[in-house]
């Protein structure tokens, strides 16, 4: 986790996330309609939620394997 934080690959607070998201939204809206930008950001959010769900499931499976020896 420290390596990931050090490389700034993740936003560790909601405020950091919102600052980056606003920058992205402003950049995208220079060429795209606001509704399109919102839609695409929402799709990205959904993809991240699904990836988080799959990662949590994988962690549970691996933990179970360790428990079973």
C-alpha positions in Angstrom: 0.0 0.0 0.0 2.8 2.4 0.8 4.3 1.9 -2.7 1.0 2.6 -4.3 0.4 5.7 -2.1 4.0 6.8 -2.9 3.5 6.5 -6.6 0.1 8.4 -6.3 -1.7 5.7 -8.1 -4.7 6.0 -5.8 -6.6 8.8 -4.3 -6.5 8.2 -0.5 -9.2 10.7 0.4 -12.6 11.7 -1.1 -11.3 15.3 -1.4 -8.3 14.1 -3.5 -10.6 12.0 -5.7 -13.1 14.9 -6.2 -10.3 17.3 -7.2 -9.0 14.9 -9.9 -12.6 14.1 -11.0 -13.4 17.8 -11.4 -10.2 18.3 -13.5 -11.1 15.4 -15.7 -14.7 16.7 -16.1 -13.5 20.2 -17.0 -11.1 18.9 -19.5 -13.6 16.6 -21.2 -16.2 19.3 -21.3 -14.0 21.4 -23.5 -14.9 19.0 -26.4 -17.9 17.0 -25.2 -21.4 17.8 -23.9 -21.9 17.8 -20.1 -24.5 15.0 -20.4 -22.0 12.8 -22.3 -19.2 13.5 -19.8 -21.5 12.7 -16.8 -22.6 9.5 -18.6 -19.0 8.4 -19.3 -17.8 9.2 -15.8 -20.7 7.1 -14.4 -19.8 4.2 -16.6 -16.2 4.4 -15.3 -17.5 4.5 -11.7 -19.6 1.4 -12.4 -16.5 -0.4 -13.8 -14.5 0.5 -10.7 -17.3 -0.8 -8.4 -17.4 -4.1 -10.3 -13.6 -4.4 -10.2 -13.7 -3.7 -6.5 -16.4 -6.4 -6.1 -14.3 -8.9 -8.0 -11.2 -8.1 -6.1 -13.0 -8.6 -2.8 -14.3 -11.9 -4.0 -10.9 -13.0 -5.1 -9.4 -12.0 -1.7 -12.1 -14.1 0.1 -11.3 -17.1 -2.1 -7.6 -16.9 -1.5 -8.2 -16.4 2.3 -10.3 -19.5 2.2 -7.6 -21.5 0.5 -5.1 -20.4 3.1 -7.5 -21.5 5.9 -7.9 -24.9 4.2 -4.2 -25.2 4.0 
